[in-house]
Amino acid sequence: MTNRLQAIVLTGMSGAGKSTAMQAFEDFGFFCVDNLPPALMPRLIDMAEHASGKLSKMAFGCDLRGGELFEPLLMTVQEIKERKDVTVTLVFLDADDATLVRRYKASRRRHPLSMGGRLLESIQAERQKLAGVRQAADVVIDTSNLSANQLKQELSRRFVDHAMRLPVHVVSFGFKFGVPLDADMVFDVRFLPNPHYLDHLRPYTGEDEPVYNYVMQWPQTQAFLKKAEDMLDFLIPEFQREGKSHLVIGVGCTGGKHRSVAVAKHIAEHLREIAVVDLTHRDFRRED
């Protein structure tokens, strides 16, 4: 088998960031299952390999909340490691006691081993129970001094084959139909000459060559595109560095048929070199 399934088994101390890590793996394109009894992992791997749309990356979250069902973890991970069709990595998230106490007090959540005693005693009891798992882990990450974004970056560095490119959705629209509710930023191109007032161009959209060329021919269009694309070239890597999972860019004109469509198309083509781009023309089929 040439392509081996990549499996991450994620465990560790309660409060060390497992939920944040699972969300990160989802953003990385992993199929994620949290709070899973370890004995079910081989079965899910088998199901994934026989699925029509084959999964290549899976992440399983396991912890002491599973009680007795958690106990076969190390035996199950070893069983998976003996397979030739899977690459499995046992990841243990840890943090010092002071950090875990502070996080639990901030969240006001109950520790899974709490039996009415002090929080610190529950943390120390969990640490003792997990000592063998920590020792057997392939990767141990101390999250004591990591923010959520820094943890995501660390996981990306370790487990993602290439730098994750930010998903960017460019959407053209007409202001008279409303600004897209999910837009992170909006460019208003109503200052550009409007093809709507030219009879031979009015029936077409910005996707059609006559309108596209008309919009692109103006010096103000080229000046705007240079400034907008230079700004996006700077912002997108910065957004990604700070952990943003997606970006929606709105480009609007009056009716969303001519100018915004042409400009959105140009911006989308430009951004494909640095991002995963999806282009939507929301209003270009609407009647005037």
Secondary structure, DSSP 8 states (H G I E B T S, - for coil): --S-EEEEEEEE-TTSSHHHHHHHHHHTT-EEE-S--GGGHHHHHHHHHHSSS---EEEEE--GGGGGGGTTHHHHHHHHHT-SSEEEEEEEEE--HHHHHHHHHHHT---TT-SSS-HHHHHHHHHHHTHHHHHH-SEEEE-TT--HHHHHHHHHHHH-SS----EEEEEEEEGGG---TT-SEEEE-TTS--GGGSTTTTTS-TTSHHHHHHHHTSHHHHHHHHHHHHHHHHHHHHHHHTT---EEEEEEESSSSSHHHHHHHHHHHHHTTTSEEEEEESSTTS--
